[in-house]
Every structure is written in structure tokens, then in C-alpha cells.
Amino acid sequence: MYDAANLKKLPALKSLAPEAMGAFEALDKAALAEGAIPRKYKELMALAVALTTQCPYCLEVHREAAKKAGATEQELAETVFVAVALRAGAALTHGTHLLP
């Protein structure tokens, strides 16, 4: 199902739903803009989220953006383990629902 070429279909979605796509693009731009949190950190956070949601499109887009923002291979690797720890922690805390 995943095919990076599908990203080339985004303009078609924009032409079919320009208001909704425009709103998404504005939100995405604002959320990832340089601010109190530097762009590189925002891209690393986006990668951690993409790892937990397991979105291959997001992983590719935000990996490239993080690298362009100056993220190192070590920072990318540490980001992986932040996501791993959060997924494991979620499983652990949800496990408490199994106990009386």
C-alpha cells in the first residue's frame, strides 16, 4: 500500500478540496515553524510521533526535514528510542487496566 509516489497525488486532493487542504497546509506550516522550540527539535518530535503512529510518509518527510534542519544521525537514533520508550510505557500503563 505504501508508495512514496502517492505523495505526488497531493495536488489532486488540493484541487478537489482546496479549503481543507489550505487549512491543513497553514496548520502544518505554523506548527513546524521556528519559534520558542527550534525547527530541528520540532522535526525530531514529528519523527517520534511518526514512529509511534507508524506512518511511512511522515517518517520520510520529517526525516528529510530534520536532516535539513541540522539533525545528526545520533539525534535521529536517540529519537527512535524516545518513541520506543513511549510505546513501551503506554503498554505498561495500559496493562494496569488488566488488574483488579
Buried (B, 14 or more C-beta within 10 A) or exposed (E): EEEEEEEEEEEEEBEEEEEEBEEBEEEEEEEBEEEEEEBBBBBBBBBBBBBBEEBEBBBBBBBEBBBEBEBEEEBBEEBEEBBEEBBEEEEEEEEEEEEE
